[in-house]
Amino acid sequence: MSVIVVGSINQDIISFVEQYPKKGDTIFGEKIEYFYGGKGANQATTIARLRKKVYLISAVGDDSQGEEIIENLQKSNVNTDYIKMSASKETGTTIVTIDHTAENTMQVFKGANDDLTNKDVIKAMDSIMDSNILLVQMEIPQQSAITSMKTAKEKGVYVVLDPAPADGMIVEALKYADLITPNQQETKHLVGIDVFDENSALKAAKAFEEIGVNSSIIKMGSKGSLVYENGSVMFIPPVKVNPVDTVGAGDAFAGAIAAGLSNGESLLNSAKFANIVAAISITKFGAQTAIPTIDEVKKFIKEKNLQTVNCSFLNG
């Protein structure tokens, strides 16, 4: 079986600074770099590097950046047959600023991502016959995202919603999600709960359950994650690494979750596996360039002696 990802594609422009500028300040940055990004493209690349078949439904501009991005995705074995080349909008761009703590702020210019229509989504999904998981997020038009979720539900496909970015998220989308994977900011935006420990994360998970999402993974960054599935609760501690860039870590996590579930893994095993994939990703710069291959994941688990992770990906 395969995974369908419906989401964004961007070019990332990343500036590195010692401290964030205050309003009105002019500061000197340390360097600037260019990477391929976009939440949908990052998630699809993660799935492909874990040797899982993946289709990306998305849009880029009919420009040189769009052509380069599609070529790069193909090199990672992402199926790009359903990526639209927009004649009216340019390829999306994200401007990222990273400070000395490796934390980041982003400005997203959606561009061609806003040209992905309901018709584009339905046509693509009707052509894909071998998928059991849909992974979707909110850097595309809201109705296109919801259309993909509705279509997946009609086909009996399990829907994973990564509710990011928070500003693009609407509660209506929750009605069609089987699993939601919010971070602290997104949780606050959706259910009004400040998550800072296991107890508050459990409170949030139960709030999502009341809305109708019976399974959730509440991400708390360096404090770990809480996995909630139909009343069953498990806390996953963070994997200790030396972070250099957190851009794309959430996408690596979501992609690995979708890959694990598509492969028949339990939600808990998929979450443990995804926790490791995301941890590795923050030890390198860039969103897609930092995503590990399955061989790198195996090596990391062996070096760190993480024997509690039991996932079929590791047996090949």
ZAVO-675510 format. One record per residue: residue number from 1; chain; x, y, z of N, C-alpha, C in turn; residue in one letter. Coordinates in steps of 0.001 Angstrom, whole numbers, plus 500000, padded with zeros to 6 digits. Example, Ala and Ser with C-alpha at 12.3 -4.5 7.8 and 13.67 -1.06 7.14 Angstrom:
BEGIN
PT_1_A_513190_494310_507800_512300_495500_507800_513200_496700_507800_A
PT_2_A_512850_497750_507080_513670_498940_507140_512900_500030_507870_S
This chain:
BEGIN
PT_1_A_500828_498795_500000_500000_500000_500000_500865_501259_500000_M
PT_2_A_500232_502389_499693_500968_503648_499581_500292_504737_500417_S
PT_3_A_500951_505895_500463_500438_507065_501175_500180_508171_500166_V
PT_4_A_499066_508877_500340_498811_510103_499592_499095_511282_500510_I
PT_5_A_499898_512215_500043_500116_513472_500764_499495_514591_499943_V
PT_6_A_498618_515346_500564_498055_516543_499936_498588_517738_500712_V
PT_7_A_499417_518544_500061_500029_519632_500804_500877_520543_499947_G
PT_8_A_501612_521373_500609_502320_522483_499970_503712_522100_499482_S
PT_9_A_504185_522912_498540_505566_522869_498069_506099_524298_498088_I
PT_10_A_507267_524493_498675_507878_525827_498728_509380_525747_498482_N
PT_11_A_509926_526883_498118_511365_527057_498226_511625_527752_499553_Q
PT_12_A_512578_527230_500330_512921_527813_501626_514159_528694_501496_D
PT_13_A_514050_529911_501997_515192_530814_502105_515471_530982_503593_I
PT_14_A_516627_530514_504039_516915_530461_505474_518048_531409_505824_I
PT_15_A_517775_532284_506781_518808_533188_507292_519173_532782_508713_S
PT_16_A_520453_532812_508993_520968_532424_510304_521462_533672_511037_F
PT_17_A_520954_533882_512256_521328_535048_513056_521659_534610_514477_V
PT_18_A_522392_535444_515185_522682_535151_516587_521440_535391_517441_E
PT_19_A_520790_536531_517237_519585_536883_517977_518534_537421_517000_Q
PT_20_A_517262_537155_517288_516203_537734_516473_516215_539254_516595_Y
PT_21_A_515994_539944_515484_515911_541414_515575_514614_541842_516253_P
PT_22_A_514680_542940_516986_513471_543550_517523_512861_544427_516440_K
PT_23_A_511607_544802_516625_510931_545618_515633_511700_546913_515396_K
PT_24_A_512008_547191_514125_512744_548395_513770_514248_548236_513746_G
PT_25_A_514760_547087_514234_516212_546863_514275_516755_546456_512909_D
PT_26_A_518017_546764_512700_518784_546209_511592_519939_545424_512199_T
PT_27_A_520044_544148_511834_521125_543315_512363_521866_542666_511200_I
PT_28_A_523067_542181_511485_523843_541439_510499_523633_539943_510728_F
PT_29_A_523242_539251_509665_523096_537816_509760_524420_537100_509541_G
PT_30_A_524428_535817_509880_525648_535028_509743_525784_534429_508337_E
PT_31_A_524656_533958_507771_524682_533400_506414_523251_533199_505939_K
PT_32_A_523080_532946_504665_521782_532651_504079_521925_531449_503157_I
PT_33_A_520932_530550_503204_520978_529345_502388_519612_529088_501765_E
PT_34_A_519618_528316_500685_518398_528007_499952_518164_526500_499971_Y
PT_35_A_516940_526106_500313_516592_524693_500387_515229_524468_499741_F
PT_36_A_514924_523189_499453_513587_522809_499020_512746_522543_500258_Y
PT_37_A_511482_522997_500244_510644_522816_501417_509171_522776_501072_G
PT_38_A_508348_523228_502015_506900_523082_501929_506490_521855_502710_G
PT_39_A_505462_521996_503542_505111_520897_504443_504743_519625_503691_K
PT_40_A_503985_519761_502609_503617_518576_501850_504817_517885_501233_G
PT_41_A_505702_518674_500638_506900_518103_500009_507818_517476_501053_A
PT_42_A_507949_518114_502210_508787_517555_503274_508240_516217_503755_N
PT_43_A_506936_516161_503962_506314_514935_504448_506415_513812_503412_Q
PT_44_A_506180_514145_502159_506282_513127_501105_507710_512618_500971_A
PT_45_A_508679_513516_501080_510085_513109_501003_510446_512179_502150_T
PT_46_A_509945_512481_503345_510187_511594_504495_509677_510192_504208_T
PT_47_A_508458_510102_503726_507855_508795_503456_508665_508040_502411_I
PT_48_A_509084_508734_501356_509858_508084_500294_511205_507596_500809_A
PT_49_A_511852_508386_501660_513166_507973_502178_513065_506814_503153_R
PT_50_A_511869_506562_503643_511635_505387_504478_511208_504194_503629_L
PT_51_A_511387_504346_502295_511127_503295_501308_509654_502915_501233_R
PT_52_A_508811_503907_501405_507377_503696_501275_506873_504465_500056_K
PT_53_A_506029_503857_499252_505498_504513_498069_504603_505678_498476_K
PT_54_A_504784_506824_497808_504033_508014_498178_503705_508849_496944_V
PT_55_A_502466_509360_496915_502010_510288_495886_501858_511662_496527_Y
PT_56_A_502334_512693_495845_502169_514060_496335_501207_514812_495420_L
PT_57_A_500106_515289_496002_499152_516128_495288_499402_517566_495733_I
PT_58_A_499845_518403_494793_500290_519737_495176_500341_520630_493942_S
PT_59_A_500928_521824_494102_501054_522750_492977_502309_523591_493125_A
PT_60_A_502973_523827_491999_504104_524761_491918_503841_525722_490774_V
PT_61_A_504635_526773_490705_504528_527678_489567_505140_527064_488316_G
PT_62_A_504691_527537_487182_505287_527109_485913_506535_527961_485692_D
PT_63_A_507543_527703_486533_508758_528507_486535_509957_527611_486832_D
PT_64_A_511147_528181_486808_512357_527383_486986_512422_526752_488374_S
PT_65_A_511936_527471_489397_511942_526903_490751_511042_525674_490829_Q
PT_66_A_509869_525781_490192_508955_524652_490200_509539_523434_489511_G
PT_67_A_510186_523641_488389_510813_522538_487657_511917_521885_488485_E
PT_68_A_512734_522703_489142_513822_522176_489974_513281_521376_491150_E
PT_69_A_512217_521881_491760_511634_521203_492925_511069_519847_492522_I
PT_70_A_510366_519795_491404_509808_518518_490946_510931_517524_490657_I
PT_71_A_511986_517979_490015_513126_517105_489727_513746_516573_491023_E
PT_72_A_513852_517433_492029_514419_517015_493309_513539_515976_494003_N
PT_73_A_512225_516169_493947_511303_515200_494536_511413_513850_493844_L
PT_74_A_511553_513866_492548_511687_512614_491794_512957_511872_492185_Q
PT_75_A_514025_512620_492496_515273_511987_492935_515087_511253_494258_K
PT_76_A_514129_511714_495070_513834_511050_496344_512774_509968_496201_S
PT_77_A_512353_509688_494950_511357_508656_494642_509946_509022_495071_N
PT_78_A_509640_510327_495135_508273_510780_495338_507558_510775_493988_V
PT_79_A_506346_510219_493942_505563_510248_492716_505027_511665_492513_N
PT_80_A_505404_512302_491403_505042_513697_491137_503997_513846_490039_T
PT_81_A_503321_512762_489687_502353_512794_488583_501206_513761_488835_D
PT_82_A_500931_514052_490115_499763_514864_490450_500158_516234_491008_Y
PT_83_A_501327_516708_490624_501735_518065_490973_501364_518990_489820_I
PT_84_A_500538_519947_490102_500062_520908_489111_501093_522009_488901_K
PT_85_A_501310_522412_487664_502156_523565_487366_501248_524741_487026_M
PT_86_A_501164_525706_487943_500243_526821_487807_500762_527851_486806_S
PT_87_A_499891_528272_485918_500248_529309_484949_500014_530708_485500_A
PT_88_A_499295_530792_486628_498910_532106_487149_499657_532524_488412_S
PT_89_A_500278_531584_489095_500961_531909_490353_502362_531313_490382_K
PT_90_A_503270_531999_491076_504653_531545_491187_504785_530480_492271_E
PT_91_A_505897_529758_492227_506175_528746_493238_506220_529388_494624_T
PT_92_A_505608_528714_495604_505565_529228_496968_506953_529379_497570_G
PT_93_A_507068_530309_498508_508359_530594_499141_508168_530764_500645_T
PT_94_A_509107_530225_501413_509123_530409_502865_510435_531064_503261_T
PT_95_A_510338_532139_504029_511517_532818_504558_511646_532448_506034_I
PT_96_A_512759_531810_506379_512973_531278_507720_514139_531999_508390_V
PT_97_A_513954_532357_509646_515055_532916_510435_515354_531979_511588_T
PT_98_A_516618_531598_511731_517052_530670_512788_518062_531369_513677_I
PT_99_A_517837_531304_515000_518778_531937_515923_519717_530912_516544_D
PT_100_A_520500_531334_517524_521550_530469_518088_520994_529273_518850_H
PT_101_A_519705_529297_519215_519099_528172_519936_518566_527102_518992_T
PT_102_A_518636_527363_517681_518115_526475_516626_516608_526586_516462_A
PT_103_A_515962_527475_517211_514540_527715_517000_514352_528604_515781_E
PT_104_A_513141_528555_515208_512925_529280_513956_511606_530034_513936_N
PT_105_A_511566_531089_513154_510317_531772_512804_510211_531767_511288_T
PT_106_A_508972_531792_510780_508768_531645_509340_507767_532663_508803_M
PT_107_A_508005_533101_507573_507024_533828_506781_506762_532997_505529_Q
PT_108_A_505504_532641_505315_505146_531776_504199_504369_532578_503157_V
PT_109_A_504863_532544_501920_504183_533147_500785_503660_531998_499925_F
PT_110_A_502359_531783_499949_501788_530541_499450_501878_530376_497933_K
PT_111_A_501786_531452_497172_501954_531368_495726_501076_530307_495100_G
PT_112_A_501701_529399_494343_500963_528374_493603_500211_527406_494509_A
PT_113_A_500599_527306_495777_499862_526440_496687_498384_526828_496760_N
PT_114_A_498109_528114_496579_496718_528584_496600_495965_528261_495317_D
PT_115_A_496667_527694_494334_496033_527358_493058_495644_525881_492981_D
PT_116_A_495786_525158_494097_495367_523757_494136_493870_523728_494446_L
PT_117_A_493073_523300_493494_491621_523383_493609_490998_522056_494043_T
PT_118_A_489718_522125_494440_488976_520906_494762_488991_519938_493581_N
PT_119_A_488816_520480_492380_488798_519649_491171_490127_518931_490984_K
PT_120_A_491246_519633_491227_492570_519015_491111_492701_517847_492085_D
PT_121_A_492242_518070_493310_492377_517057_494361_491539_515828_494037_V
PT_122_A_490285_516043_493685_489386_514921_493405_489881_514104_492208_I
PT_123_A_490300_514779_491151_490795_514084_489959_491998_513208_490300_K
PT_124_A_492919_513751_491090_494113_512980_491462_493756_511791_492339_A
PT_125_A_492934_512026_493354_492615_510944_494293_491789_509850_493642_M
PT_126_A_490976_510206_492655_490208_509189_491932_491103_508319_491051_D
PT_127_A_492305_508804_490757_493234_508053_489911_494162_507140_490712_S
PT_128_A_494235_507353_492022_495159_506589_492871_494373_505484_493562_I
PT_129_A_494738_504249_493308_493924_503116_493759_494583_502274_494850_M
PT_130_A_495837_502563_495208_496556_501639_496090_496948_502267_497421_D
PT_131_A_496240_503295_497875_496631_503988_499108_495684_503661_500259_S
PT_132_A_496245_503560_501447_495432_503331_502650_495567_504449_503680_N
PT_133_A_496435_505449_503404_496639_506568_504325_496642_507870_503531_I
PT_134_A_495916_508874_504043_496019_510239_503544_496662_511085_504633_L
PT_135_A_497673_511859_504258_498300_512820_505164_498086_514205_504580_L
PT_136_A_497493_515097_505378_497162_516425_504869_497474_517475_505921_V
PT_137_A_497833_518691_505463_498039_519817_506360_497463_521069_505720_Q
PT_138_A_497696_522225_506323_496885_523400_505996_497671_524543_505361_M
PT_139_A_498685_524251_504574_499366_525287_503797_498809_525380_502378_E
PT_140_A_497653_524758_502170_496942_524825_500902_495554_525394_501191_I
PT_141_A_494751_525717_500177_493402_526233_500458_492618_525297_501374_P
PT_142_A_491927_525879_502342_491215_525089_503340_490239_524104_502709_Q
PT_143_A_489491_524559_501717_488493_523679_501119_489134_522544_500316_Q
PT_144_A_490306_522776_499748_491011_521702_499040_491465_520633_500034_S
PT_145_A_491950_521077_501190_492358_520131_502226_491161_519320_502715_A
PT_146_A_490052_520000_502979_488858_519310_503460_488302_518374_502391_I
PT_147_A_488337_518793_501140_487887_517926_500046_488698_516641_499994_T
PT_148_A_490014_516755_500191_490850_515549_500183_490469_514618_501330_S
PT_149_A_490155_515190_502495_489776_514382_503650_488425_513706_503435_M
PT_150_A_487460_514439_502909_486149_513864_502621_486274_512725_501609_K
PT_151_A_487049_512959_500556_487226_511942_499516_487883_510694_500089_T
PT_152_A_488879_510891_500947_489547_509754_501584_488573_508954_502444_A
PT_153_A_487752_509649_503210_486790_508951_504068_485815_508122_503224_K
PT_154_A_485386_508662_502097_484481_507932_501208_485122_506669_500661_E
PT_155_A_486443_506679_500515_487175_505542_499972_487666_504587_501067_K
PT_156_A_487388_504904_502328_487847_504066_503428_489315_504229_503742_G
PT_157_A_489894_505369_503370_491307_505660_503619_491438_506376_504956_V
PT_158_A_492396_505953_505763_492646_506529_507092_493262_507917_506925_Y
PT_159_A_492712_508904_507651_493101_510300_507467_493937_510796_508638_V
PT_160_A_495161_511220_508328_496055_511828_509316_496102_513326_509026_V
PT_161_A_495730_514135_510013_495745_515588_509858_496866_516187_510701_L
PT_162_A_497809_516822_510027_498836_517623_510694_498329_519065_510669_D
PT_163_A_497774_519599_511762_497035_520860_511725_497948_522077_511731_P
PT_164_A_498769_522176_510717_499764_523241_510652_499695_523906_509287_A
PT_165_A_499926_525221_509252_500139_526092_510410_498837_526375_511141_P
PT_166_A_498952_526789_512396_497769_527002_513226_496820_528027_512625_A
PT_167_A_497364_529073_512030_496521_530126_511464_495696_529643_510277_D
PT_168_A_496133_528567_509629_495394_528064_508484_494371_527008_508844_G
PT_169_A_494294_526662_510126_493476_525542_510563_492065_525981_510922_M
PT_170_A_491075_525196_510498_489692_525447_510895_489128_524176_511535_I
PT_171_A_488227_524367_512485_487705_523238_513268_486939_522259_512383_V
PT_172_A_486330_522735_511293_485568_521855_510414_486393_520659_509945_E
PT_173_A_487691_520883_509727_488552_519808_509225_488644_518647_510198_A
PT_174_A_488464_518920_511490_488589_517865_512494_487540_516773_512316_L
PT_175_A_486412_517113_511709_485326_516141_511542_485736_514960_510670_K
PT_176_A_486751_515167_509833_487127_514135_508866_488466_513469_509203_Y
PT_177_A_489042_513794_510349_490352_513247_510729_490197_512011_511599_A
PT_178_A_490985_510979_511301_491085_509811_512186_492159_510028_513237_D
PT_179_A_493186_510795_512879_494310_511088_513775_494729_512529_513568_L
PT_180_A_495017_513228_514660_495521_514595_514580_496842_514671_515342_I
PT_181_A_497806_515472_514822_499148_515517_515415_499572_516963_515699_T
PT_182_A_498884_517667_516601_499197_519078_516829_500385_519293_517765_P
PT_183_A_501077_520409_517576_502068_520830_518566_501371_521715_519593_N
PT_184_A_502138_522333_520476_501546_523122_521555_500761_524322_521031_Q
PT_185_A_501327_525028_520069_500660_526200_519517_499360_525818_518821_Q
PT_186_A_499394_524755_518036_498214_524318_517299_497132_523810_518250_E
PT_187_A_497549_523130_519321_496593_522663_520324_495881_523833_520982_T
PT_188_A_496641_524853_521343_496059_526051_521948_495061_526697_520991_K
PT_189_A_495415_526768_519723_494556_527400_518719_493247_526635_518549_H
PT_190_A_493293_525313_518604_492128_524498_518292_491215_524246_519479_L
PT_191_A_491797_523981_520647_490953_523643_521804_491176_524558_522999_V
PT_192_A_492041_525564_522855_492222_526554_523899_492950_526079_525138_G
PT_193_A_493727_525020_525009_494439_524459_526164_495940_524685_526024_I
PT_194_A_496550_525249_527053_498001_525399_527100_498622_524070_527502_D
PT_195_A_499413_523497_526620_500047_522207_526885_501482_522433_527336_V
PT_196_A_501822_521911_528518_503173_522079_529055_503681_520840_529767_F
PT_197_A_502829_519819_529941_503256_518575_530584_502278_517463_530189_D
PT_198_A_502494_516265_530746_501662_515124_530378_500191_515339_530717_E
PT_199_A_499924_515913_531886_498537_516099_532322_497774_517058_531402_N
PT_200_A_498424_518172_531053_497746_519129_530168_497614_518555_528752_S
PT_201_A_498581_517742_528340_498481_517092_527023_497318_516104_527001_A
PT_202_A_497128_515366_528089_496006_514428_528176_494676_515177_528158_L
PT_203_A_494627_516299_528835_493415_517127_528819_493090_517557_527395_K
PT_204_A_494119_517942_526644_493922_518353_525251_493451_517177_524400_A
PT_205_A_494061_516014_524589_493665_514830_523813_492198_514489_524048_A
PT_206_A_491743_514618_525289_490336_514339_525597_489424_515404_524990_K
PT_207_A_489937_516629_524893_489157_517691_524241_488982_517392_522758_A
PT_208_A_490035_516888_522118_489917_516485_520710_488944_515322_520570_F
PT_209_A_488975_514400_521533_488060_513264_521488_486608_513728_521571_E
PT_210_A_486350_514730_522387_484989_515268_522511_484520_515875_521190_E
PT_211_A_485452_516435_520435_485110_517005_519123_484834_515896_518113_I
PT_212_A_485452_514718_518322_485230_513605_517409_486476_512942_516878_G
PT_213_A_487667_513445_517290_488925_512830_516863_489400_511907_517988_V
PT_214_A_489243_510608_517794_489504_509656_518874_490978_509358_519086_N
PT_215_A_491826_509701_518106_493257_509443_518235_494029_510731_518002_S
PT_216_A_495013_510973_518847_495822_512185_518707_497226_511936_519238_S
PT_217_A_498153_512728_518717_499511_512760_519251_499797_514222_519561_I
PT_218_A_499885_514546_520831_500125_515916_521265_501630_516101_521417_I
PT_219_A_502212_516930_520556_503664_517110_520517_504074_518272_521421_K
PT_220_A_505070_518016_522269_505539_519035_523207_507010_519375_523015_M
PT_221_A_507501_519197_521792_508881_519552_521494_509871_518779_522340_G
PT_222_A_510714_519498_523061_511768_518869_523867_511221_518119_525075_S
PT_223_A_509907_518235_525323_509297_517539_526460_508659_516211_526058_K
PT_224_A_508738_515854_524788_508197_514581_524340_506805_514711_523746_G
PT_225_A_506113_513573_523639_504782_513529_523022_503860_512616_523809_S
PT_226_A_502571_512924_523748_501569_512056_524351_500723_511438_523249_L
PT_227_A_500659_510108_523246_499877_509368_522258_498564_508940_522909_V
PT_228_A_497461_509311_522284_496135_508990_522808_495339_508284_521720_Y
PT_229_A_494843_507089_522040_494096_506310_521055_492924_505619_521717_E
PT_230_A_491725_506139_521460_490496_505542_521992_490575_505294_523499_N
PT_231_A_491069_506272_524228_491150_506184_525685_492449_505627_526228_G
PT_232_A_493263_505023_525372_494569_504496_525795_495619_505607_525704_S
PT_233_A_496468_505699_526740_497426_506802_526837_498844_506262_526973_V
PT_234_A_499779_506874_526239_501194_506529_526378_502031_507784_526160_M
PT_235_A_502987_508009_527049_503898_509141_526899_505184_508658_526253_F
PT_236_A_505676_509414_525261_506930_509092_524586_507939_510178_524922_I
PT_237_A_509002_509827_525636_509994_510843_526003_510781_511305_524785_P
PT_238_A_511378_512479_524849_512170_512968_523719_513453_512163_523546_P
PT_239_A_513952_512132_522325_515255_511535_522040_516299_512647_522142_V
PT_240_A_517317_512445_522959_518303_513495_523199_519304_513586_522041_K
PT_241_A_519349_514749_521415_520309_515036_520349_520781_516472_520522_V
PT_242_A_521780_516850_519751_522235_518237_519732_521603_518938_518536_N
PT_243_A_520549_519741_518762_519829_520345_517639_520600_521483_516994_P
PT_244_A_520490_521554_515662_521076_522684_514935_520018_523425_514119_V
PT_245_A_518895_522765_513807_517873_523380_512970_516586_522582_513125_D
PT_246_A_515546_523214_513672_514280_522507_513896_513313_522614_512720_T
PT_247_A_513713_523306_511646_512841_523444_510477_512535_522057_509895_V
PT_248_A_511277_521763_509741_510880_520504_509112_510772_519322_510046_G
PT_249_A_511084_519491_511331_511019_518355_512259_509596_517819_512377_A
PT_250_A_508624_518725_512447_507231_518293_512519_506792_517552_511270_G
PT_251_A_507328_517952_510133_506995_517272_508875_507617_515877_508828_D
PT_252_A_508846_515762_509309_509491_514452_509376_508696_513525_510292_A
PT_253_A_508222_514068_511404_507410_513293_512344_506122_512817_511671_F
PT_254_A_505411_513739_511036_504135_513393_510395_504327_512379_509274_A
PT_255_A_505380_512578_508464_505645_511641_507388_505940_510242_507889_G
PT_256_A_506729_510164_508958_507077_508860_509520_505858_508185_510147_A
PT_257_A_504979_508967_510771_503733_508418_511306_502912_507784_510181_I
PT_258_A_502722_508537_509101_501927_508040_507974_502548_506794_507364_A
PT_259_A_503875_506793_507231_504562_505628_506663_504374_504403_507549_A
PT_260_A_504516_504594_508847_504345_503479_509781_502942_502908_509740_G
PT_261_A_501941_503777_509779_500555_503313_509747_500241_502607_508436_L
PT_262_A_500740_503133_507322_500510_502500_506028_501145_501118_505968_S
PT_263_A_502224_500971_506728_502942_499696_506749_502323_498687_507716_N
PT_264_A_501223_499075_508371_500536_498162_509277_500973_498241_510715_G
PT_265_A_501805_499229_511049_502253_499389_512429_501143_499973_513308_E
PT_266_A_501219_499704_514597_500304_500338_515537_500614_501824_515630_S
PT_267_A_499676_502585_516166_499907_504014_516328_501070_504267_517276_L
PT_268_A_501157_503498_518351_502237_503698_519311_503599_503405_518696_L
PT_269_A_503722_502285_517996_504990_501967_517342_505351_503008_516289_N
PT_270_A_504348_503451_515551_504589_504476_514532_505078_505764_515177_S
PT_271_A_504498_506120_516325_504896_507344_517022_506312_507246_517568_A
PT_272_A_506668_506102_518114_508037_505909_518616_509047_506025_517475_K
PT_273_A_508704_505414_516371_509568_505469_515196_509688_506899_514679_F
PT_274_A_508553_507594_514595_508539_508968_514103_509328_509892_515014_A
PT_275_A_509297_509621_516300_510044_510411_517279_511542_510384_516964_N
PT_276_A_512022_509234_516551_513436_509079_516211_513757_509772_514886_I
PT_277_A_512884_509587_513897_513098_510231_512593_513173_511743_512752_V
PT_278_A_512262_512307_513544_512253_513758_513762_513494_514215_514519_A
PT_279_A_513928_513433_515492_515122_513782_516266_516352_513842_515374_A
PT_280_A_516486_512886_514488_517631_512889_513565_517576_514126_512666_I
PT_281_A_516371_514497_512257_516231_515603_511307_516713_516936_511869_S
PT_282_A_516668_517120_513181_517074_518413_513743_518577_518496_513995_I
PT_283_A_519290_517440_513642_520748_517469_513797_521452_517962_512535_T
PT_284_A_520646_518284_511494_521204_518781_510236_520394_519977_509767_K
PT_285_A_520971_520769_508855_520297_521950_508343_519381_521599_507170_F
PT_286_A_518332_522406_507042_517414_522248_505929_516264_521324_506280_G
PT_287_A_515151_521491_505584_513990_520648_505835_514159_519282_505177_A
PT_288_A_514254_519259_503837_514373_517982_503140_515780_517398_503203_Q
PT_289_A_516790_518252_503191_518160_517729_503252_518453_517041_504575_T
PT_290_A_517684_517372_505604_517930_516795_506938_517160_515502_507173_A
PT_291_A_516240_515167_506288_515419_513981_506497_516271_512724_506327_I
PT_292_A_516269_511840_507317_517131_510653_507226_516542_509562_506333_P
PT_293_A_517417_508737_505800_516991_507531_505103_516742_506445_506148_T
PT_294_A_516119_505358_505734_515859_504267_506671_517162_503681_507201_I
PT_295_A_518207_503658_506365_519495_503140_506827_520107_504028_507899_D
PT_296_A_519938_505341_507765_520432_506258_508789_519661_506085_510091_E
PT_297_A_518373_505812_509990_517562_505583_511184_518028_504318_511905_V
PT_298_A_518260_503261_511146_518736_502012_511748_520066_502218_512460_K
PT_299_A_520964_502952_511826_522277_503217_512409_522138_504015_513701_K
PT_300_A_521278_505011_513699_521063_505853_514872_520513_505031_516032_F
PT_301_A_519541_504174_515749_518939_503341_516796_519978_502416_517412_I
PT_302_A_520836_501870_516573_521883_500981_517069_522888_501742_517923_K
PT_303_A_523306_502927_517461_524284_503723_518204_523734_504193_519543_E
PT_304_A_522453_504538_519577_521822_505048_520801_521225_503937_521664_K
PT_305_A_521304_502703_521156_520769_501538_521871_519298_501724_522211_N
PT_306_A_518521_502138_521218_517089_502378_521415_516314_501103_521096_L
PT_307_A_516482_500108_521915_515920_498800_521639_514416_498719_521885_Q
PT_308_A_513827_499767_522498_512388_499727_522755_511583_499983_521491_T
PT_309_A_512247_500397_520435_511547_500669_519179_511410_499367_518402_V
PT_310_A_510172_498948_518175_509911_497714_517437_509044_498050_516243_N
PT_311_A_509653_498148_515086_508943_498589_513891_509411_497785_512684_C
PT_312_A_508464_497393_511834_508803_496544_510697_509782_497210_509740_S
PT_313_A_509845_498548_509723_510792_499244_508883_512224_498824_509205_F
PT_314_A_512443_498425_510441_513809_498164_510898_514240_496740_510644_L
PT_315_A_513355_495923_510108_513663_494512_509932_514137_494160_508526_N
PT_316_A_514035_495150_507615_514413_494877_506227_515895_495009_505993_G
